[in-house]
């Protein structure tokens, strides 16, 4: 099982749509999905869209960077 298929499977189990110990037929179906198909299904599930995380920080004042220590 590819990582994307595993994420899809885990999400479906978490949502209660699949049992945690699936049948052989369910596993064959999961393994027959291509990564693009699994990704499409994963994106269609509610609450699974990726979130954008922004880095904290930004530009400093150049005068603060080059000022000698102890000088205000």
Secondary structure, DSSP 8 states (H G I E B T S, - for coil): --HHHHHHHHHHHHHTSS-SS--HHHHHHHHHS-HHHHHHHHHHSTT-S------S-----HHHHHS-TT--
